[in-house]
Amino acid sequence: MKIKPLPELDLSQSAEVFPFFDEATNTVSYIVKDPESSACAVLDSVLDIDYSAGAISYDNANHIINKVRELGLNVEWIVESHVHADHLSAAPYLQQELGGKMGIGDQIIRVQETFGKIFNEGTEFQRDGSQFDQLFTDGDTYQIGGLTATVIHTPGHTPACTTHVIGDAVFVGDTFFMPDGGTGRADFPGGDARELYRSMQRVLTLPDHIRVFVCHDYGPNGRDFTWETTIGEERNNNIHLKQYPTEDEYVAMRQKRDATLSTPKLIIPSLQVNMRGGNFPTDDDGNVTLKVPINRLTG
């Protein structure tokens, strides 16, 4: 297996990171601040939804907004690591309140094409990623003040997954969990366990001391929720990579394990909203309406 080398990276700066944990979806959102200015980015925000009541609210997003305003920060970017299947993005609400450009990996186009068919979306649903301000390709960079962020395409969990290296911090989305939580699933449409393994090996070529921030934590064995580790800890102690070190062993484990996992509770609203950049679909009268495709996601 040949690992594609990482692009040239500036790991010398230490980004300031402010986490926000949503216990309802076990999701961690982040404000990432340039240490030399007021510039910041927001990664993987959460919109609150009471699915059974069909009601949304903004508590999680407002926590982020309040912190940004408390610290006098300037939001330059609102970034999604991928199209999430377990929570809804609050990106449009944050952009409305705080400004900033919305960005996601350019393979969002593949995700939109796949789920556009599953949800039987009409021609009015644009499948070109135009719901976002920026589509990142592998090796792209963007600035958070004087802090350079580099985008690494890390497919496997989904085709559009990206990892963001920002100074001495790396934000891995659902590729890795904490070392005792293992790694992300690869059984959603467009997922691929072999691609996931190779993506992780690429990220693990970073130096041991680089901080790793995960997008989810489930508190294995009853421990407290946490979300920060290091590349060295992931490389040496990640339970899935340690027990199944070769590519074929990992793929066999991932496929067997994924077959036992339940479908995320919010997958139906999440995909419809998140593939639209956090916007809700509407019917011909302009009313927000979600579809429930029968036996199309798992059947």
C-alpha positions in Angstrom: 0.0 0.0 0.0 1.4 3.3 -1.1 0.4 6.3 1.0 -0.1 9.6 -0.8 2.2 12.1 0.9 0.7 15.0 2.7 1.2 18.5 1.2 3.7 20.8 2.8 2.4 21.9 6.1 3.2 24.7 8.6 2.8 23.0 12.0 4.6 25.7 14.0 1.7 27.8 15.2 -0.6 26.7 18.0 -4.2 27.3 17.2 -6.5 28.2 20.1 -9.4 25.7 20.2 -12.7 26.1 22.0 -14.9 22.9 22.0 -18.7 22.7 22.3 -20.1 19.3 23.1 -23.7 18.4 22.2 -24.7 15.4 24.4 -27.9 14.8 22.4 -25.9 13.8 19.3 -22.5 13.2 20.9 -21.1 15.8 18.5 -18.2 18.2 19.2 -18.1 21.6 17.4 -15.1 23.9 17.5 -14.1 27.5 17.3 -10.5 27.6 16.1 -8.8 30.9 16.6 -5.6 32.5 15.2 -3.4 33.1 18.2 -2.2 36.4 16.7 -5.5 38.0 15.8 -9.3 37.9 16.4 -9.8 35.7 13.3 -11.5 32.4 13.8 -13.3 29.5 12.1 -16.2 27.4 13.2 -16.1 23.6 12.5 -19.0 21.1 12.4 -21.8 23.2 14.1 -25.0 21.6 15.4 -28.6 22.6 14.9 -31.0 21.3 17.6 -34.0 19.3 16.4 -36.9 17.7 18.1 -37.6 15.2 15.3 -40.8 13.8 16.8 -42.2 17.3 17.2 -40.8 18.6 13.9 -39.3 21.6 15.8 -35.8 23.1 15.5 -34.0 25.4 17.9 -30.6 27.1 18.2 -29.3 26.5 21.6 -26.0 24.9 20.5 -25.4 27.5 17.8 -26.1 30.3 20.2 -23.4 29.0 22.6 -21.0 29.4 19.8 -22.3 32.8 18.8 -22.1 34.0 22.4 -18.5 32.8 22.7 -17.5 34.6 19.5 -19.1 37.8 20.7 -17.7 37.5 24.2 -14.2 37.2 22.8 -14.7 39.8 20.1 -13.8 37.3 17.3 -14.2 37.6 13.6 -15.6 34.5 11.9 -13.9 34.0 8.6 -14.9 30.4 7.9 -17.7 28.0 8.8 -16.5 24.6 7.8 -18.1 21.1 7.5 -15.7 18.1 7.7 -18.4 16.1 5.7 -22.1 15.7 5.2 -23.1 14.5 8.7 -25.7 11.7 9.1 -26.2 12.1 12.8 -26.9 15.8 13.3 -28.0 18.9 11.4 -25.7 21.7 10.5 -26.3 25.2 11.9 -24.0 26.7 9.3 -26.6 29.0 7.6 -27.7 30.4 11.0 -24.2 31.0 12.1 -23.4 32.7 8.8 -26.4 34.9 9.1 -25.4 36.0 12.6 -21.6 36.1 12.3 -20.7 36.1 8.7 -17.9 34.0 7.2 -17.6 31.7 4.2 -19.1 28.2 4.2 -16.7 25.4 3.1 -16.8 21.7 2.5 -14.9 19.1 0.4 -15.5 19.2 -3.3 -16.7 15.6 -3.3 -20.0 16.9 -1.8 -21.0 16.7 -5.5 -20.9 12.9 -5.3 -22.9 12.9 -2.0 -25.5 15.2 -3.5 -25.8 12.9 -6.6 -26.2 9.8 -4.4 -28.7 11.2 -1.9 -30.5 13.3 -4.5 -31.5 10.0 -6.1 -32.4 8.3 -2.7 -34.6 11.2 -1.7 -36.0 11.6 -5.2 -35.1 15.2 -5.4 -36.2 17.2 -8.4 -34.2 19.2 -10.9 -34.4 22.2 -8.6 -32.0 20.6 -6.2 -28.6 21.7 -7.4 -26.0 18.9 -7.3 -22.9 21.1 -7.9 -22.0 22.1 -4.4 -23.3 25.6 -5.1 -25.0 25.7 -1.6 -21.5 26.4 -0.2 -19.1 29.3 -0.8 -16.0 27.1 -1.2 -15.4 23.5 -2.3 -12.0 22.3 -1.0 -9.8 19.9 -2.9 -7.0 17.9 -1.4 -4.1 20.1 -0.4 -6.1 23.4 -0.6 -5.3 26.0 2.0 -7.4 28.8 3.6 -6.5 31.5 6.0 -7.8 32.1 9.5 -6.1 35.5 10.0 -2.4 34.6 9.9 -3.1 30.9 10.6 -2.9 28.6 7.6 -5.4 25.7 7.4 -4.7 22.8 5.0 -7.4 20.5 3.8 -6.7 16.8 3.4 -9.2 14.6 1.5 -9.9 11.6 3.8 -12.6 9.6 2.1 -14.0 6.3 3.5 -16.6 7.3 6.1 -18.2 9.3 3.2 -16.7 10.3 -0.2 -16.6 14.0 0.9 -14.8 13.6 4.2 -12.0 16.1 4.9 -9.4 16.5 7.6 -8.3 20.0 8.5 -4.7 20.7 9.7 -4.6 24.0 11.4 -1.3 24.8 13.0 -0.5 22.1 15.5 -4.1 20.8 15.5 -5.9 18.4 13.2 -9.6 18.1 13.0 -10.5 14.6 11.8 -14.3 14.6 11.5 -15.6 11.0 11.8 -12.4 9.4 10.5 -11.0 8.7 13.9 -12.7 8.7 17.3 -10.7 8.8 20.6 -8.3 5.9 20.8 -10.6 3.8 23.0 -13.5 4.5 20.6 -11.8 3.3 17.5 -12.7 4.6 14.0 -15.7 5.7 12.0 -18.1 3.5 10.2 -17.9 3.0 6.4 -21.3 1.5 5.4 -23.2 4.6 4.3 -23.8 4.9 0.6 -20.5 5.9 -0.9 -18.5 4.8 2.1 -15.5 2.4 1.7 -13.6 0.7 4.5 -10.5 0.3 2.4 -10.4 4.0 1.6 -11.0 4.8 5.2 -8.0 2.7 6.3 -5.8 4.5 3.7 -7.0 7.9 4.7 -6.2 7.2 8.4 -2.7 6.0 7.5 -2.1 9.2 5.6 -3.2 11.3 8.6 -1.0 9.2 10.9 2.1 10.3 9.0 1.8 13.6 11.0 4.2 14.0 13.9 3.3 12.4 17.2 2.8 15.7 19.1 0.1 17.1 16.8 -3.2 17.5 18.6 -6.2 15.6 17.3 -9.7 16.8 17.7 -12.6 14.4 17.0 -16.1 15.2 15.9 -17.8 12.6 18.2 -17.3 10.9 21.5 -19.5 8.3 23.1 -17.8 7.8 26.4 -16.8 4.1 26.0 -17.0 2.0 29.2 -18.7 4.9 31.0 -15.8 7.3 31.0 -16.4 11.1 30.8 -16.8 12.6 27.4 -13.6 13.9 25.8 -12.4 14.9 22.4 -8.7 15.8 22.3 -5.9 13.3 21.8 -2.6 13.2 19.7 -1.4 11.6 16.6 1.0 9.5 18.7 -1.9 8.2 20.9 -4.0 7.4 17.8 -1.1 5.6 16.1 -0.1 3.6 19.1 -3.4 3.0 21.0 -6.4 3.3 18.7 -8.2 0.0 19.5 -9.3 -0.7 15.9 -5.9 0.0 14.3 -4.0 -1.8 17.1 -6.1 -5.0 16.9 -6.4 -5.0 13.1 -3.2 -3.4 11.9 -3.2 -4.6 8.3 -5.5 -3.2 5.6 -7.2 -6.5 5.0 -7.7 -7.2 8.7 -9.1 -3.7 9.2 -11.5 -3.9 6.2 -12.8 -7.3 7.4 -13.4 -6.0 10.9 -15.0 -2.8 9.7 -17.4 -4.6 7.4 -18.4 -7.1 10.0 -18.8 -4.4 12.7 -20.7 -2.0 10.5 -23.3 -4.7 9.7 -24.2 -4.7 13.4 -24.6 -0.9 13.9 -28.0 0.7 14.0 -28.9 3.5 11.6 -28.4 7.0 13.1 -31.6 8.3 14.5 -31.4 11.6 12.7 -30.0 10.3 9.4 -33.2 11.2 7.4 -33.4 14.9 8.3 -29.6 15.3 8.6 -28.8 14.1 5.0 -31.6 16.2 3.4 -30.5 19.3 5.3 -26.7 18.9 5.3 -26.4 18.1 1.6 -28.1 21.5 1.1 -25.5 23.3 3.2 -27.7 23.3 6.3 -30.8 24.6 4.5 -34.1 22.8 4.7 -36.0 21.5 1.6 -39.4 23.0 0.9 -42.5 22.0 -1.0 -44.1 23.8 -3.9 -45.7 26.2 -1.5 -42.4 27.1 0.3 -43.2 25.0 3.4 -40.3 23.1 5.0 -40.9 19.4 4.3 -38.8 16.4 4.8 -39.1 13.1 2.9 -38.9 9.6 4.3 -37.5 7.2 1.7 -38.7 3.7 2.4 -36.0 1.0 2.2 -33.7 3.3 0.2 -31.0 4.0 2.9 -30.7 0.5 4.3 -32.9 -1.8 2.2 
